Amino acid sequence: MTDKVYQVLFICRENAGRSQLAEALLNHLGHGRFRAHSAGTQPLGHLHPQAETLLRQIGYGTEGLRSKGLEEFSGAGAPVMDFIITVCDEAAGEPCPAWPGHPVSAHWHFADPSKTTGTETVIHEAWHHAVQEIRNRVTLLTALPVAKLERAALHQAVTRIGAPA
């Protein structure tokens, strides 16, 4: 058994909703085996109010969550990532830094709940659906025998987690 803590960076364009939810969920569900971070290619500068409210409602703390750019994770002194996972299509199509250590990268598409329009109920349901999808995929990630898989198999497994059902 390894004591390694796997560093994971979730990337979204604004780093205000989906990537923040993924960071909070993995940090909780990873039970210390994973250390999640999030960043944006064009950070909004704050956590989306719906994401913040929802995290609190489901019992996850929001301490330490803030909207930040990729430069925090690509410069000197930044943690070396083991996984880079984009969670929005816009960020998946944008250039990213060359990451030290050649992390496993994948794209997990999640619909953007902040783009949902309609009644408060419809919007609330969109955010809950996003959390459930993210939780499901994060749970699958935490179940992987990361230390036992070769890089190619690990990349394939992480990519498969994000594949449409």
Buried (B, 14 or more C-beta within 10 A) or exposed (E): EEEEEBBBBBBBBBBBBBBBBBBBBBBBBBEEBBBBBBBBBBBBEEBBEBBBBBBEEBEBEBEEBBBBBBEBBBEEEBBEBBBBBBBBBBBBEBEBEEBEEEBBBBBBBBBBBBEBEEEEEEBBBBBBBBBEBBBEBBBBBBEBEBEEBEEEEBBBBBBEBBEEE
